[in-house]
Amino acid sequence: MSEYDLKTRRHSAAHIMAAAVQQLYPEAKFDIGPATEDGFYYDFDLPVRLVPEDLKQIEQAMKKMLGRRLAFERREVSREEARALFAAKGQTFKLERLDDIPEGETVSLYQTGDFVDLCRGPHVEQSAQIGAVKLLSIAGSYFRGDEKNQMLQRVYGTAFATAEELNAYLQGIEEAKKRDHRKLGTELELFSTHDSIGPGLICWHPNGARVRHLIETFWRDAHYANGYELLYTPHVGRANLWQTSGHLDFYKEGMYAPMSIDENDYYVKPMNCPFHIQIYQNRPRSYRELPLRWAELGTVYRYEKGGVLHGLLRVRGFTQDDAHIICTPEQIEDEIAEVLRFSLYMWESFGFKDIKAYLATRPEKAVGDPARWEQALVSLQKAVERSGLDCEVDEGGGAFYGPKIDLKIKDALGREWQTTTIQFDFNLPDRFDMAYIGPDGERHRPYMVHRALLGSLERFFGILIEHYAGAFPLWLAPEQVRILPISEKFADFAETVRQTLAKTGIRVAVDGEADPIGAKIRRARNQRVPYMAVVGEREAEAGQVAVRSRNGEEGAMSVDEFVGRILRETAEKK
């Protein structure tokens, strides 16, 4: 394997793809072609609308270029020379990108075969060093990401050092398609969306609602057990509330249009924080009351552009597992450490073990006393160290109103998801003039931390579906046991078993269809039911059930023994 990293290989592969497109479509105009976390893409303005079959032709041309060992030749040119070159080629997007380069900064070009690109690099020395490539998909994209600009065609691909690595990645893509939460959501009747209701608004079906109820019940019980109090707040608030919070100044594009009630404008809430602050300010607060840990499963509404909506993962209405911690400066380090401990407990309860922390520090433009920022950062750093988590620092990546810790989890396919956020806020306490009375009898500004563990129930549920491929663990399964009578003769015994299980709280159903037992077993497995209890003459006479898990046959046991097993495994969150 050569010394080139994946990013360099993939950026080089993007240039080879552009060279192949230029060869096949000489009238093509080119925008940008960066490497991404999983591969690369290039944005084109083409005389034809690409279809998936066209990718094969482009890929074949690319592979020929890889074999020709084309050099990546870098040269530095004057701004005027670059402008003349791209103007002569009619490359209007490159001319605009050229204007983005600050005066005095080096302008560099890379040539690969007949293709010349405006690029700072780096690249491999010659095309054969890229490795194995594969084009994946076509999408639309707006120039500079602005929907007011021209629509371009984006071609995605990926590259790896070896064919073996590429094949493993492609197999992962196929597995991801099988686990797609939108596909499984339909197959397992978990949720749906409807044009008649509106895009990005989720309808939860009985099976999905059952899982959501289990998640919410666990969430609420865990919060009470860990020192939180739960709140409920309205779905709408007057315009002056959002003016004070700053949302109408800084977030109005993400909010829905106001509704007029009693000659006042009201907005559906995009966030819960101002409501929690209003509860805090309902009466004077003493330092003796702090810390306050207030949590809410609060449903919020945010306008997301239609092109970014994606099943449960990007929606317009969602329920956030929100919480705010209001405390004194002296309490903040212990509070952050406790949030991290609680976060890890929650994620491990849902079966996620691979978790990494990202610490985002002060950006150039920020509000709040620098000394407070420094204290907050130290508190975050110490809390991460106490947690034992791997941590990466995102310099300058904090919000303008405070530093934060993000936790990212890896699912069963090794994909990383950003989930938990622990966000300091030096802005809202000042805007709302929050205070507590200290031991000196004077007013002091509290520290405020926004905290979401799961993120939103919708997005978390989507991640959970894909992580488990729809086969939820026993404690979360909407149906834990399905009783399968071999024939109608044993329907009464099956119903007796169902009632026995149901009385203990086990989620159980009977498949009373007049199908062969093999068909019933296949149906239960396809619907990811954790346990099947087959009953026939032998079982009815002995008061037993023949147990099968969704992974295979297990054997006969008494009904009481089976009940004990289900209850034990449920309690152990298996």
LINUR-V712216 format. One record per residue. N is the residue number from 1. PHI is phi in whole degrees, 0 to 359 (* if undefined). BURIAL is b if it has 9 or more other ideal C-beta (glycine too) atoms within 8 Angstrom, else e. D_FIRST is the distance of its C-alpha to the first C-alpha in whole Angstrom. Layout:
n=N phi=PHI burial=BURIAL d_first=D_FIRST
n=N phi=PHI burial=BURIAL d_first=D_FIRST
This chain:
n=1 phi=* burial=e d_first=0
n=2 phi=284 burial=e d_first=4
n=3 phi=279 burial=e d_first=7
n=4 phi=287 burial=e d_first=8
n=5 phi=277 burial=e d_first=10
n=6 phi=299 burial=b d_first=11
n=7 phi=300 burial=e d_first=15
n=8 phi=293 burial=b d_first=14
n=9 phi=300 burial=b d_first=12
n=10 phi=289 burial=b d_first=15
n=11 phi=297 burial=b d_first=17
n=12 phi=295 burial=b d_first=16
n=13 phi=297 burial=b d_first=17
n=14 phi=298 burial=b d_first=20
n=15 phi=294 burial=b d_first=21
n=16 phi=297 burial=b d_first=20
n=17 phi=298 burial=b d_first=22
n=18 phi=297 burial=b d_first=25
n=19 phi=296 burial=b d_first=25
n=20 phi=293 burial=b d_first=25
n=21 phi=296 burial=b d_first=28
n=22 phi=299 burial=b d_first=30
n=23 phi=295 burial=e d_first=30
n=24 phi=277 burial=e d_first=31
n=25 phi=228 burial=b d_first=33
n=26 phi=302 burial=e d_first=34
n=27 phi=274 burial=e d_first=37
n=28 phi=299 burial=b d_first=34
n=29 phi=245 burial=b d_first=34
n=30 phi=244 burial=b d_first=31
n=31 phi=254 burial=b d_first=31
n=32 phi=232 burial=e d_first=28
n=33 phi=215 burial=b d_first=24
n=34 phi=275 burial=e d_first=23
n=35 phi=281 burial=b d_first=20
n=36 phi=236 burial=e d_first=21
n=37 phi=299 burial=e d_first=20
n=38 phi=251 burial=e d_first=19
n=39 phi=173 burial=b d_first=18
n=40 phi=198 burial=b d_first=20
n=41 phi=210 burial=b d_first=24
n=42 phi=218 burial=b d_first=26
n=43 phi=259 burial=b d_first=30
n=44 phi=232 burial=b d_first=32
n=45 phi=252 burial=b d_first=35
n=46 phi=240 burial=b d_first=36
n=47 phi=285 burial=e d_first=39
n=48 phi=230 burial=e d_first=38
n=49 phi=272 burial=e d_first=37
n=50 phi=293 burial=b d_first=34
n=51 phi=235 burial=e d_first=34
n=52 phi=308 burial=e d_first=31
n=53 phi=296 burial=e d_first=32
n=54 phi=293 burial=b d_first=31
n=55 phi=298 burial=b d_first=27
n=56 phi=298 burial=e d_first=27
n=57 phi=293 burial=b d_first=28
n=58 phi=296 burial=b d_first=26
n=59 phi=296 burial=b d_first=23
n=60 phi=298 burial=e d_first=23
n=61 phi=296 burial=b d_first=24
n=62 phi=298 burial=b d_first=21
n=63 phi=296 burial=b d_first=19
n=64 phi=296 burial=e d_first=21
n=65 phi=292 burial=b d_first=20
n=66 phi=300 burial=b d_first=16
n=67 phi=291 burial=e d_first=17
n=68 phi=279 burial=e d_first=19
n=69 phi=53 burial=e d_first=16
n=70 phi=294 burial=b d_first=19
n=71 phi=281 burial=e d_first=19
n=72 phi=260 burial=b d_first=19
n=73 phi=260 burial=e d_first=22
n=74 phi=262 burial=b d_first=23
n=75 phi=215 burial=e d_first=27
n=76 phi=267 burial=e d_first=30
n=77 phi=227 burial=b d_first=33
n=78 phi=284 burial=e d_first=36
n=79 phi=301 burial=b d_first=37
n=80 phi=294 burial=e d_first=40
n=81 phi=295 burial=e d_first=37
n=82 phi=296 burial=b d_first=35
n=83 phi=297 burial=b d_first=38
n=84 phi=296 burial=e d_first=39
n=85 phi=297 burial=b d_first=36
n=86 phi=286 burial=b d_first=36
n=87 phi=293 burial=b d_first=40
n=88 phi=297 burial=e d_first=40
n=89 phi=273 burial=e d_first=37
n=90 phi=72 burial=e d_first=39
n=91 phi=271 burial=b d_first=36
n=92 phi=294 burial=e d_first=38
n=93 phi=293 burial=b d_first=36
n=94 phi=295 burial=b d_first=34
n=95 phi=295 burial=b d_first=37
n=96 phi=292 burial=e d_first=38
n=97 phi=294 burial=b d_first=34
n=98 phi=298 burial=b d_first=35
n=99 phi=294 burial=e d_first=38
n=100 phi=285 burial=e d_first=36
n=101 phi=284 burial=e d_first=34
n=102 phi=301 burial=e d_first=37
n=103 phi=302 burial=e d_first=39
n=104 phi=91 burial=e d_first=38
n=105 phi=275 burial=e d_first=34
n=106 phi=296 burial=e d_first=32
n=107 phi=256 burial=b d_first=31
n=108 phi=235 burial=b d_first=28
n=109 phi=242 burial=b d_first=27
n=110 phi=238 burial=b d_first=24
n=111 phi=246 burial=b d_first=24
n=112 phi=228 burial=b d_first=22
n=113 phi=64 burial=e d_first=24
n=114 phi=267 burial=e d_first=28
n=115 phi=266 burial=b d_first=27
n=116 phi=240 burial=e d_first=27
n=117 phi=233 burial=b d_first=27
n=118 phi=277 burial=b d_first=28
n=119 phi=199 burial=b d_first=25
n=120 phi=270 burial=e d_first=24
n=121 phi=80 burial=b d_first=21
n=122 phi=275 burial=e d_first=18
n=123 phi=222 burial=b d_first=16
n=124 phi=292 burial=b d_first=13
n=125 phi=286 burial=e d_first=14
n=126 phi=213 burial=b d_first=14
n=127 phi=300 burial=b d_first=14
n=128 phi=295 burial=e d_first=12
n=129 phi=280 burial=b d_first=9
n=130 phi=291 burial=b d_first=10
n=131 phi=107 burial=b d_first=9
n=132 phi=257 burial=b d_first=12
n=133 phi=234 burial=b d_first=15
n=134 phi=206 burial=b d_first=19
n=135 phi=272 burial=b d_first=22
n=136 phi=246 burial=b d_first=24
n=137 phi=197 burial=e d_first=27
n=138 phi=236 burial=b d_first=30
n=139 phi=215 burial=e d_first=32
n=140 phi=268 burial=e d_first=35
n=141 phi=209 burial=b d_first=34
n=142 phi=267 burial=b d_first=37
n=143 phi=303 burial=b d_first=36
n=144 phi=61 burial=e d_first=36
n=145 phi=71 burial=e d_first=36
n=146 phi=254 burial=e d_first=40
n=147 phi=294 burial=e d_first=42
n=148 phi=279 burial=e d_first=44
n=149 phi=268 burial=e d_first=42
n=150 phi=295 burial=e d_first=41
n=151 phi=279 burial=e d_first=39
n=152 phi=246 burial=b d_first=35
n=153 phi=252 burial=b d_first=33
n=154 phi=252 burial=b d_first=30
n=155 phi=252 burial=b d_first=27
n=156 phi=262 burial=b d_first=24
n=157 phi=210 burial=b d_first=21
n=158 phi=215 burial=b d_first=17
n=159 phi=212 burial=b d_first=14
n=160 phi=223 burial=b d_first=11
n=161 phi=296 burial=b d_first=7
n=162 phi=229 burial=b d_first=8
n=163 phi=295 burial=e d_first=12
n=164 phi=296 burial=e d_first=12
n=165 phi=294 burial=b d_first=12
n=166 phi=297 burial=b d_first=14
n=167 phi=298 burial=e d_first=17
n=168 phi=296 burial=e d_first=17
n=169 phi=294 burial=b d_first=18
n=170 phi=294 burial=b d_first=20
n=171 phi=297 burial=e d_first=22
n=172 phi=297 burial=b d_first=22
n=173 phi=297 burial=b d_first=24
n=174 phi=297 burial=e d_first=26
n=175 phi=294 burial=b d_first=27
n=176 phi=297 burial=b d_first=28
n=177 phi=297 burial=e d_first=30
n=178 phi=295 burial=e d_first=32
n=179 phi=268 burial=b d_first=32
n=180 phi=310 burial=b d_first=34
n=181 phi=295 burial=b d_first=37
n=182 phi=290 burial=e d_first=39
n=183 phi=294 burial=b d_first=38
n=184 phi=291 burial=b d_first=39
n=185 phi=299 burial=b d_first=42
n=186 phi=284 burial=e d_first=44
n=187 phi=299 burial=e d_first=43
n=188 phi=263 burial=b d_first=44
n=189 phi=52 burial=e d_first=47
n=190 phi=262 burial=b d_first=46
n=191 phi=201 burial=b d_first=46
n=192 phi=204 burial=e d_first=47
n=193 phi=237 burial=b d_first=47
n=194 phi=218 burial=e d_first=50
n=195 phi=301 burial=e d_first=51
n=196 phi=293 burial=e d_first=54
n=197 phi=268 burial=e d_first=53
n=198 phi=136 burial=e d_first=51
n=199 phi=295 burial=e d_first=47
n=200 phi=78 burial=b d_first=45
n=201 phi=242 burial=b d_first=48
n=202 phi=262 burial=b d_first=47
n=203 phi=255 burial=b d_first=50
n=204 phi=267 burial=e d_first=49
n=205 phi=277 burial=b d_first=51
n=206 phi=309 burial=e d_first=52
n=207 phi=296 burial=b d_first=49
n=208 phi=294 burial=b d_first=47
n=209 phi=296 burial=b d_first=50
n=210 phi=296 burial=b d_first=50
n=211 phi=296 burial=b d_first=47
n=212 phi=300 burial=b d_first=47
n=213 phi=301 burial=e d_first=51
n=214 phi=296 burial=b d_first=49
n=215 phi=297 burial=b d_first=46
n=216 phi=296 burial=b d_first=49
n=217 phi=297 burial=e d_first=51
n=218 phi=299 burial=b d_first=49
n=219 phi=299 burial=b d_first=48
n=220 phi=295 burial=b d_first=51
n=221 phi=299 burial=e d_first=52
n=222 phi=294 burial=b d_first=49
n=223 phi=291 burial=b d_first=50
n=224 phi=300 burial=b d_first=54
n=225 phi=291 burial=e d_first=53
n=226 phi=249 burial=e d_first=50
n=227 phi=85 burial=e d_first=53
n=228 phi=262 burial=b d_first=53
n=229 phi=249 burial=e d_first=56
n=230 phi=260 burial=b d_first=55
n=231 phi=240 burial=b d_first=57
n=232 phi=230 burial=e d_first=57
n=233 phi=227 burial=b d_first=58
n=234 phi=294 burial=e d_first=59
n=235 phi=273 burial=e d_first=57
n=236 phi=228 burial=e d_first=58
n=237 phi=210 burial=b d_first=60
n=238 phi=296 burial=e d_first=62
n=239 phi=301 burial=b d_first=60
n=240 phi=296 burial=e d_first=62
n=241 phi=296 burial=b d_first=59
n=242 phi=285 burial=b d_first=56
n=243 phi=289 burial=b d_first=58
n=244 phi=297 burial=b d_first=58
n=245 phi=290 burial=b d_first=54
n=246 phi=95 burial=b d_first=53
n=247 phi=297 burial=b d_first=51
n=248 phi=289 burial=b d_first=54
n=249 phi=272 burial=e d_first=53
n=250 phi=245 burial=e d_first=49
n=251 phi=226 burial=b d_first=48
n=252 phi=299 burial=e d_first=51
n=253 phi=296 burial=e d_first=48
n=254 phi=267 burial=e d_first=47
n=255 phi=252 burial=b d_first=50
n=256 phi=282 burial=e d_first=53
n=257 phi=299 burial=e d_first=56
n=258 phi=288 burial=e d_first=59
n=259 phi=243 burial=e d_first=62
n=260 phi=265 burial=e d_first=65
n=261 phi=228 burial=e d_first=67
n=262 phi=51 burial=e d_first=71
n=263 phi=65 burial=e d_first=70
n=264 phi=239 burial=e d_first=67
n=265 phi=277 burial=e d_first=63
n=266 phi=238 burial=b d_first=61
n=267 phi=238 burial=b d_first=57
n=268 phi=292 burial=b d_first=55
n=269 phi=284 burial=b d_first=53
n=270 phi=270 burial=b d_first=50
n=271 phi=211 burial=b d_first=49
n=272 phi=262 burial=b d_first=52
n=273 phi=305 burial=b d_first=52
n=274 phi=300 burial=b d_first=55
n=275 phi=292 burial=b d_first=57
n=276 phi=296 burial=b d_first=56
n=277 phi=294 burial=b d_first=57
n=278 phi=298 burial=b d_first=60
n=279 phi=295 burial=b d_first=61
n=280 phi=301 burial=b d_first=60
n=281 phi=273 burial=e d_first=63
n=282 phi=295 burial=e d_first=65
n=283 phi=203 burial=e d_first=67
n=284 phi=298 burial=e d_first=66
n=285 phi=242 burial=b d_first=64
n=286 phi=254 burial=e d_first=64
n=287 phi=301 burial=b d_first=61
n=288 phi=292 burial=e d_first=62
n=289 phi=278 burial=e d_first=61
n=290 phi=271 burial=b d_first=58
n=291 phi=279 burial=b d_first=55
n=292 phi=256 burial=b d_first=55
n=293 phi=240 burial=b d_first=53
n=294 phi=244 burial=b d_first=53
n=295 phi=235 burial=b d_first=51
n=296 phi=207 burial=b d_first=52
n=297 phi=273 burial=b d_first=50
n=298 phi=258 burial=b d_first=51
n=299 phi=277 burial=b d_first=51
n=300 phi=235 burial=b d_first=50
n=301 phi=228 burial=b d_first=49
n=302 phi=227 burial=b d_first=47
n=303 phi=281 burial=b d_first=47
n=304 phi=249 burial=b d_first=43
n=305 phi=298 burial=e d_first=43
n=306 phi=304 burial=e d_first=43
n=307 phi=290 burial=e d_first=39
n=308 phi=258 burial=e d_first=38
n=309 phi=296 burial=b d_first=40
n=310 phi=207 burial=e d_first=37
n=311 phi=52 burial=b d_first=39
n=312 phi=272 burial=b d_first=40
n=313 phi=279 burial=b d_first=37
n=314 phi=217 burial=b d_first=39
n=315 phi=228 burial=b d_first=42
n=316 phi=254 burial=b d_first=46
n=317 phi=231 burial=b d_first=48
n=318 phi=209 burial=b d_first=46
n=319 phi=256 burial=b d_first=47
n=320 phi=266 burial=b d_first=46
n=321 phi=275 burial=b d_first=46
n=322 phi=269 burial=b d_first=47
n=323 phi=205 burial=b d_first=48
n=324 phi=230 burial=b d_first=50
n=325 phi=250 burial=b d_first=50
n=326 phi=242 burial=b d_first=53
n=327 phi=209 burial=b d_first=53
n=328 phi=276 burial=b d_first=54
n=329 phi=304 burial=e d_first=52
n=330 phi=291 burial=e d_first=53
n=331 phi=269 burial=b d_first=51
n=332 phi=295 burial=b d_first=48
n=333 phi=298 burial=b d_first=46
n=334 phi=295 burial=e d_first=47
n=335 phi=294 burial=b d_first=47
n=336 phi=295 burial=b d_first=44
n=337 phi=300 burial=b d_first=43
n=338 phi=292 burial=b d_first=45
n=339 phi=298 burial=b d_first=43
n=340 phi=297 burial=b d_first=40
n=341 phi=300 burial=b d_first=41
n=342 phi=296 burial=b d_first=43
n=343 phi=301 burial=b d_first=40
n=344 phi=296 burial=b d_first=38
n=345 phi=300 burial=b d_first=41
n=346 phi=297 burial=b d_first=41
n=347 phi=294 burial=b d_first=37
n=348 phi=293 burial=b d_first=37
n=349 phi=296 burial=b d_first=40
n=350 phi=266 burial=e d_first=39
n=351 phi=93 burial=e d_first=36
n=352 phi=255 burial=b d_first=33
n=353 phi=246 burial=e d_first=31
n=354 phi=268 burial=e d_first=28
n=355 phi=228 burial=b d_first=30
n=356 phi=228 burial=b d_first=29
n=357 phi=258 burial=b d_first=31
n=358 phi=231 burial=b d_first=31
n=359 phi=258 burial=b d_first=33
n=360 phi=260 burial=b d_first=34
n=361 phi=260 burial=b d_first=36
n=362 phi=297 burial=b d_first=39
n=363 phi=279 burial=b d_first=39
n=364 phi=299 burial=e d_first=40
n=365 phi=261 burial=e d_first=43
n=366 phi=211 burial=b d_first=45
n=367 phi=253 burial=e d_first=48
n=368 phi=102 burial=b d_first=49
n=369 phi=297 burial=e d_first=50
n=370 phi=305 burial=e d_first=47
n=371 phi=294 burial=e d_first=48
n=372 phi=293 burial=b d_first=48
n=373 phi=302 burial=b d_first=45
n=374 phi=297 burial=e d_first=44
n=375 phi=297 burial=b d_first=46
n=376 phi=296 burial=b d_first=44
n=377 phi=297 burial=b d_first=40
n=378 phi=299 burial=b d_first=41
n=379 phi=298 burial=b d_first=43
n=380 phi=296 burial=b d_first=39
n=381 phi=298 burial=b d_first=37
n=382 phi=295 burial=b d_first=39
n=383 phi=295 burial=b d_first=40
n=384 phi=296 burial=b d_first=36
n=385 phi=299 burial=e d_first=36
n=386 phi=294 burial=e d_first=39
n=387 phi=284 burial=b d_first=37
n=388 phi=79 burial=e d_first=34
n=389 phi=284 burial=b d_first=31
n=390 phi=296 burial=e d_first=28
n=391 phi=222 burial=b d_first=29
n=392 phi=240 burial=e d_first=27
n=393 phi=267 burial=e d_first=30
n=394 phi=255 burial=b d_first=30
n=395 phi=296 burial=e d_first=32
n=396 phi=74 burial=b d_first=35
n=397 phi=270 burial=e d_first=34
n=398 phi=288 burial=b d_first=37
n=399 phi=290 burial=e d_first=40
n=400 phi=296 burial=e d_first=43
n=401 phi=256 burial=b d_first=45
n=402 phi=161 burial=b d_first=43
n=403 phi=284 burial=b d_first=40
n=404 phi=206 burial=b d_first=38
n=405 phi=244 burial=b d_first=36
n=406 phi=251 burial=b d_first=34
n=407 phi=254 burial=b d_first=33
n=408 phi=240 burial=b d_first=30
n=409 phi=251 burial=b d_first=30
n=410 phi=251 burial=b d_first=27
n=411 phi=269 burial=b d_first=28
n=412 phi=297 burial=e d_first=28
n=413 phi=263 burial=b d_first=25
n=414 phi=80 burial=e d_first=23
n=415 phi=278 burial=e d_first=25
n=416 phi=264 burial=e d_first=26
n=417 phi=236 burial=b d_first=30
n=418 phi=280 burial=e d_first=32
n=419 phi=231 burial=b d_first=35
n=420 phi=294 burial=b d_first=37
n=421 phi=231 burial=b d_first=38
n=422 phi=239 burial=b d_first=40
n=423 phi=241 burial=b d_first=42
n=424 phi=291 burial=b d_first=44
n=425 phi=222 burial=b d_first=47
n=426 phi=263 burial=b d_first=49
n=427 phi=269 burial=b d_first=50
n=428 phi=297 burial=b d_first=52
n=429 phi=303 burial=b d_first=54
n=430 phi=286 burial=b d_first=56
n=431 phi=296 burial=b d_first=56
n=432 phi=262 burial=b d_first=58
n=433 phi=52 burial=e d_first=60
n=434 phi=290 burial=b d_first=59
n=435 phi=204 burial=b d_first=61
n=436 phi=223 burial=b d_first=62
n=437 phi=269 burial=b d_first=64
n=438 phi=277 burial=b d_first=63
n=439 phi=297 burial=e d_first=65
n=440 phi=272 burial=e d_first=67
n=441 phi=82 burial=e d_first=68
n=442 phi=259 burial=e d_first=66
n=443 phi=283 burial=e d_first=64
n=444 phi=227 burial=b d_first=60
n=445 phi=275 burial=e d_first=57
n=446 phi=283 burial=b d_first=55
n=447 phi=275 burial=b d_first=51
n=448 phi=231 burial=b d_first=50
n=449 phi=234 burial=b d_first=47
n=450 phi=276 burial=b d_first=46
n=451 phi=214 burial=b d_first=44
n=452 phi=236 burial=b d_first=42
n=453 phi=272 burial=b d_first=41
n=454 phi=273 burial=b d_first=40
n=455 phi=97 burial=b d_first=40
n=456 phi=221 burial=b d_first=42
n=457 phi=296 burial=b d_first=43
n=458 phi=295 burial=b d_first=42
n=459 phi=295 burial=b d_first=39
n=460 phi=300 burial=b d_first=38
n=461 phi=296 burial=b d_first=40
n=462 phi=299 burial=b d_first=37
n=463 phi=298 burial=b d_first=34
n=464 phi=297 burial=b d_first=36
n=465 phi=302 burial=b d_first=37
n=466 phi=288 burial=b d_first=33
n=467 phi=299 burial=b d_first=32
n=468 phi=263 burial=b d_first=35
n=469 phi=53 burial=b d_first=34
n=470 phi=82 burial=b d_first=38
n=471 phi=268 burial=e d_first=39
n=472 phi=299 burial=b d_first=40
n=473 phi=300 burial=b d_first=41
n=474 phi=310 burial=b d_first=45
n=475 phi=292 burial=b d_first=46
n=476 phi=253 burial=b d_first=45
n=477 phi=298 burial=b d_first=45
n=478 phi=297 burial=b d_first=48
n=479 phi=231 burial=b d_first=50
n=480 phi=276 burial=b d_first=49
n=481 phi=223 burial=b d_first=51
n=482 phi=238 burial=b d_first=52
n=483 phi=269 burial=b d_first=55
n=484 phi=240 burial=b d_first=55
n=485 phi=289 burial=b d_first=59
n=486 phi=295 burial=b d_first=59
n=487 phi=209 burial=e d_first=62
n=488 phi=297 burial=e d_first=64
n=489 phi=301 burial=e d_first=67
n=490 phi=254 burial=b d_first=64
n=491 phi=297 burial=b d_first=64
n=492 phi=295 burial=e d_first=67
n=493 phi=294 burial=b d_first=65
n=494 phi=300 burial=b d_first=62
n=495 phi=292 burial=b d_first=63
n=496 phi=298 burial=e d_first=65
n=497 phi=297 burial=b d_first=61
n=498 phi=301 burial=b d_first=60
n=499 phi=297 burial=e d_first=63
n=500 phi=299 burial=b d_first=62
n=501 phi=291 burial=b d_first=59
n=502 phi=297 burial=b d_first=59
n=503 phi=297 burial=e d_first=62
n=504 phi=267 burial=b d_first=59
n=505 phi=95 burial=e d_first=57
n=506 phi=289 burial=b d_first=55
n=507 phi=275 burial=b d_first=54
n=508 phi=220 burial=b d_first=55
n=509 phi=216 burial=b d_first=56
n=510 phi=247 burial=b d_first=57
n=511 phi=270 burial=b d_first=56
n=512 phi=265 burial=e d_first=60
n=513 phi=294 burial=e d_first=59
n=514 phi=274 burial=e d_first=60
n=515 phi=256 burial=e d_first=57
n=516 phi=302 burial=e d_first=56
n=517 phi=299 burial=b d_first=54
n=518 phi=299 burial=e d_first=51
n=519 phi=294 burial=b d_first=51
n=520 phi=294 burial=b d_first=52
n=521 phi=295 burial=b d_first=49
n=522 phi=298 burial=e d_first=46
n=523 phi=297 burial=b d_first=48
n=524 phi=296 burial=b d_first=47
n=525 phi=295 burial=b d_first=44
n=526 phi=298 burial=e d_first=43
n=527 phi=268 burial=e d_first=45
n=528 phi=60 burial=b d_first=42
n=529 phi=289 burial=b d_first=46
n=530 phi=300 burial=b d_first=45
n=531 phi=228 burial=b d_first=48
n=532 phi=243 burial=b d_first=50
n=533 phi=242 burial=b d_first=53
n=534 phi=276 burial=b d_first=55
n=535 phi=231 burial=b d_first=59
n=536 phi=219 burial=b d_first=61
n=537 phi=298 burial=e d_first=64
n=538 phi=299 burial=e d_first=63
n=539 phi=293 burial=b d_first=61
n=540 phi=296 burial=b d_first=64
n=541 phi=291 burial=e d_first=67
n=542 phi=266 burial=e d_first=64
n=543 phi=67 burial=e d_first=64
n=544 phi=237 burial=b d_first=60
n=545 phi=226 burial=b d_first=57
n=546 phi=267 burial=b d_first=54
n=547 phi=271 burial=b d_first=51
n=548 phi=231 burial=b d_first=48
n=549 phi=270 burial=b d_first=45
n=550 phi=292 burial=b d_first=43
n=551 phi=259 burial=e d_first=40
n=552 phi=157 burial=e d_first=43
n=553 phi=283 burial=e d_first=46
n=554 phi=240 burial=e d_first=47
n=555 phi=124 burial=e d_first=51
n=556 phi=274 burial=b d_first=55
n=557 phi=202 burial=b d_first=56
n=558 phi=292 burial=e d_first=59
n=559 phi=298 burial=b d_first=59
n=560 phi=297 burial=e d_first=60
n=561 phi=297 burial=e d_first=57
n=562 phi=295 burial=b d_first=55
n=563 phi=301 burial=b d_first=56
n=564 phi=300 burial=e d_first=55
n=565 phi=296 burial=b d_first=51
n=566 phi=297 burial=b d_first=51
n=567 phi=295 burial=b d_first=52
n=568 phi=294 burial=e d_first=51
n=569 phi=292 burial=b d_first=47
n=570 phi=295 burial=b d_first=48
n=571 phi=297 burial=e d_first=49
n=572 phi=275 burial=e d_first=46
n=573 phi=57 burial=e d_first=44
n=574 phi=266 burial=e d_first=42
